[in-house]
Amino acid sequence: MESFDYIVIGGGSAGSAVAGRLAVDGTRRVCLIEAGGRNDNILVKTPGFMPFLLKNANYRYETVPQKGLNGRTGYQPRGKGLGGSSAINAMVYIRGGRWDYDNWAAMGCTGWAYDDVLPYFKRAEANERGGDDYHGAGGPLFVSDQHYANPTSHAFVEAAAALQLRTTTDFNGARQDGFGIYQVTQRNGERWTSARAYVEPIRDQGNFTIRTDTLVERLVIEGGRVTGVQIRRGGASETLLARRGVVLSAGAFNSPQILMLSGIGPAAHLKAHGIDVVLDRTEVGGNLQDHIDYVSGWETTSDVPIGSTLKGSLRMAAAIVEHRRKRTGVMTTPYAEAGGFWSVMPDSPAPDVQWHFVPAVLEDHGREKVKAHGFSLHACVLRPESRGTVRLGSADAAAAPVIDPNFLDDDRDMAVLRAGVRLSHRIAEAPPLQAFGPTDRHPVDLNDDAALNAMIRARADTVYHPVGTCRMGSDAEAVVDPTLKLNGLEGLWVADASVMPKIVSGNTNAPSIMIGERCADFVMAAEK
Ligand SMILES: Cc1cc2nc3c(=O)[nH]c(=O)nc-3n(C[C@H](O)[C@H](O)[C@H](O)COP(=O)(O)OP(=O)(O)OC[C@H]3O[C@@H](n4cnc5c(N)ncnc54)[C@H](O)[C@@H]3O)c2cc1C
């Protein structure tokens, strides 16, 4: 049996950071296991191919029918391959705000207040603007200004300003609130995944083994300690040994799935799938939170926005050639080019809605092709109250888990979303965006709560930020403790979006990478 010091399961946003940090000094034998491939291709590297990845090249999970969405199922794309979801995401670089992390600390996550996590965000970051009190310049994760943004994205920011809303050039500095153009995880016009940041630079080091196209089936547990993992590759199963420990970084859906397949989870549920119970942990797979999101859309008489008309398609073809030659132009678009954070509820301690402005018409996650030019405005609920679950559908590790985000179960989420959608429309109706001749694709009486609720239930879905299913805390029920160690077992840490006790107020890639950075330190500290 092959053996290593550490095995990291999942080469995604967090797993790449953990594995890279553990392996980089050459003193530990580290094995990174990833179910997907190397992801070293033009589709991943070219930002403008994101719609293809979102539609095709990922796990393409579906939720169970959602009562709050009129019984519709939701789409849950998740990245597969090195980089994980950072290899298919919209590259928006956001950390969440001070309030989020101070609240984690107040919830029992000792050592996770904003001032505790800020040094790790900075350590990870290579911001092309340079370093300051809030930003790092020497880390592996490249953060860049957009070198191209559509005129409608700039008009969106001007429209917010016309409504006297604050504008900003840095959502990750002293203040998060405001509207502006997003910074992105790109380098020289290419997508910069967590794997490109942490794994690729050391992939040839002798102490570092990367096993792609390899599925982890379950953990091997002996005498209260995780000693290895059972993997499957090309139809055959084998066991790999981990002398010092295993880090589970398979993401908010697959980390709880792997724990449950290994006998760690709600006992009755495990027994129902014929799995021997090692630890009865009711919270594994619970506490699922996600940003419920509504996309308002307008077609424009102007063909300035990105579009699938003949003219728009020819423009994109030329842009692909430009990107191949110079790594510049429209194909560097993250699509979510601009956005903002604002409070729509009077008692919010921090912005409660985030907007993503896309200079294109977007329907059904881009899976429906619309032959028109236009723009779309996402509004999502930043701190939803609804809670869902991830459960096993089968005892086979290759089968999709059963995902139930329970969207809009709590009426407070609907109230925030309604207010967010109303502000979306006020922004679109301001002169800077009106200049492009927009027509509302989904008109609704915004003054009529019931009509707006119906429209939201008919069209809302995720903005791709599931978290919380292996909750961190210092209470006995928490899945991991504040050093990310699994409660009740030796030799196992969990590091990915699943450990967030409460979803952060913003996109979740940078926070997942920060969690990976911290986990590497916790693992190394445990060696002493
Ligand atoms: C379409 C989309 C757009 C997004 N846009 C943004 C954005 O613009 N900005 C932002 O900050 N965030 C964005 N996000 C969210 C962000 O990318 C994720 O929250 C983050 O990548 C999660 O990191 P993670 O480490 O928890 O999991 P992941 O990055 O998903 O990594 C999990 C890894 O584990 C592997 N794995 C799973 N099961 C197994 C197994 N059994 N065996 C071996 N390997 C396994 C997977 O293949 C995957 O590589 C977006 C997400 C999506 C899907």
The ligand as an SDF file (V2000), in Angstrom:
LIG
                    3D

 53 58  0  0  0  0  0  0  0  0999 V2000
  -20.7330   28.6880  -11.4780 C   0  0  0  0  0  0  0  0  0  0  0  0
  -20.0750   29.2200  -10.2370 C   0  0  0  0  0  0  0  0  0  0  0  0
  -19.7450   30.5700  -10.1660 C   0  0  0  0  0  0  0  0  0  0  0  0
  -19.1320   31.0640   -9.0160 C   0  0  0  0  0  0  0  0  0  0  0  0
  -18.6820   32.3570   -9.0120 N   0  0  0  0  0  0  0  0  0  0  0  0
  -17.9080   32.7750   -7.9760 C   0  0  0  0  0  0  0  0  0  0  0  0
  -17.2360   34.0220   -8.0320 C   0  0  0  0  0  0  0  0  0  0  0  0
  -17.3040   34.7340   -9.0340 O   0  0  0  0  0  0  0  0  0  0  0  0
  -16.4780   34.3840   -6.9720 N   0  0  0  0  0  0  0  0  0  0  0  0
  -16.3520   33.6100   -5.8570 C   0  0  0  0  0  0  0  0  0  0  0  0
  -15.6960   34.0130   -4.8960 O   0  0  0  0  0  0  0  0  0  0  0  0
  -16.9950   32.4200   -5.7710 N   0  0  0  0  0  0  0  0  0  0  0  0
  -17.7240   31.9700   -6.8300 C   0  0  0  0  0  0  0  0  0  0  0  0
  -18.2850   30.7330   -6.7850 N   0  0  0  0  0  0  0  0  0  0  0  0
  -18.1730   29.9470   -5.5530 C   0  0  0  0  0  0  0  0  0  0  0  0
  -16.7770   29.4020   -5.2890 C   0  0  0  0  0  0  0  0  0  0  0  0
  -16.1260   29.0700   -6.4970 O   0  0  0  0  0  0  0  0  0  0  0  0
  -16.8900   28.1880   -4.3650 C   0  0  0  0  0  0  0  0  0  0  0  0
  -17.5510   28.5460   -3.1740 O   0  0  0  0  0  0  0  0  0  0  0  0
  -15.5330   27.6230   -3.9770 C   0  0  0  0  0  0  0  0  0  0  0  0
  -14.8020   27.2930   -5.1360 O   0  0  0  0  0  0  0  0  0  0  0  0
  -15.7310   26.3970   -3.0970 C   0  0  0  0  0  0  0  0  0  0  0  0
  -14.4840   25.8690   -2.7650 O   0  0  0  0  0  0  0  0  0  0  0  0
  -14.3650   24.4600   -2.0430 P   0  0  0  0  0  0  0  0  0  0  0  0
  -12.9330   24.2440   -1.7960 O   0  0  0  0  0  0  0  0  0  0  0  0
  -15.3110   24.4210   -0.9080 O   0  0  0  0  0  0  0  0  0  0  0  0
  -14.9260   23.3870   -3.0930 O   0  0  0  0  0  0  0  0  0  0  0  0
  -14.5560   23.1240   -4.6130 P   0  0  0  0  0  0  0  0  0  0  0  0
  -13.7030   24.2080   -5.1620 O   0  0  0  0  0  0  0  0  0  0  0  0
  -15.8380   22.8570   -5.3220 O   0  0  0  0  0  0  0  0  0  0  0  0
  -13.6470   21.8260   -4.5790 O   0  0  0  0  0  0  0  0  0  0  0  0
  -14.0810   20.5340   -4.2620 C   0  0  0  0  0  0  0  0  0  0  0  0
  -13.1940   19.5610   -5.0130 C   0  0  0  0  0  0  0  0  0  0  0  0
  -13.3560   18.2610   -4.4660 O   0  0  0  0  0  0  0  0  0  0  0  0
  -13.3900   17.3210   -5.5120 C   0  0  0  0  0  0  0  0  0  0  0  0
  -14.1070   16.1360   -5.0450 N   0  0  0  0  0  0  0  0  0  0  0  0
  -15.4010   16.0570   -4.6650 C   0  0  0  0  0  0  0  0  0  0  0  0
  -15.7070   14.7980   -4.3030 N   0  0  0  0  0  0  0  0  0  0  0  0
  -14.5780   14.0590   -4.4480 C   0  0  0  0  0  0  0  0  0  0  0  0
  -14.2690   12.6930   -4.2380 C   0  0  0  0  0  0  0  0  0  0  0  0
  -15.1850   11.8090   -3.7780 N   0  0  0  0  0  0  0  0  0  0  0  0
  -13.0090   12.2520   -4.5180 N   0  0  0  0  0  0  0  0  0  0  0  0
  -12.0510   13.1230   -4.9640 C   0  0  0  0  0  0  0  0  0  0  0  0
  -12.3110   14.4520   -5.1900 N   0  0  0  0  0  0  0  0  0  0  0  0
  -13.5560   14.9030   -4.9200 C   0  0  0  0  0  0  0  0  0  0  0  0
  -14.1370   18.0490   -6.6190 C   0  0  0  0  0  0  0  0  0  0  0  0
  -13.9430   17.4490   -7.8780 O   0  0  0  0  0  0  0  0  0  0  0  0
  -13.5600   19.4560   -6.4990 C   0  0  0  0  0  0  0  0  0  0  0  0
  -12.3930   19.6120   -7.2820 O   0  0  0  0  0  0  0  0  0  0  0  0
  -18.9020   30.2050   -7.9150 C   0  0  0  0  0  0  0  0  0  0  0  0
  -19.2230   28.8550   -7.9920 C   0  0  0  0  0  0  0  0  0  0  0  0
  -19.7870   28.3490   -9.1610 C   0  0  0  0  0  0  0  0  0  0  0  0
  -20.1080   26.8830   -9.2310 C   0  0  0  0  0  0  0  0  0  0  0  0
  1  2  1  0
  2  3  1  0
  2 52  2  0
  3  4  2  0
  4  5  1  0
  4 50  1  0
  5  6  2  0
  6  7  1  0
  6 13  1  0
  7  8  2  0
  7  9  1  0
  9 10  1  0
 10 11  2  0
 10 12  1  0
 12 13  2  0
 13 14  1  0
 14 15  1  0
 14 50  1  0
 15 16  1  0
 16 17  1  0
 16 18  1  0
 18 19  1  0
 18 20  1  0
 20 21  1  0
 20 22  1  0
 22 23  1  0
 23 24  1  0
 24 25  2  0
 24 26  1  0
 24 27  1  0
 27 28  1  0
 28 29  2  0
 28 30  1  0
 28 31  1  0
 31 32  1  0
 32 33  1  0
 33 34  1  0
 33 48  1  0
 34 35  1  0
 35 36  1  0
 35 46  1  0
 36 37  1  0
 36 45  1  0
 37 38  2  0
 38 39  1  0
 39 40  1  0
 39 45  2  0
 40 41  1  0
 40 42  2  0
 42 43  1  0
 43 44  2  0
 44 45  1  0
 46 47  1  0
 46 48  1  0
 48 49  1  0
 50 51  2  0
 51 52  1  0
 52 53  1  0
M  END
$$$$
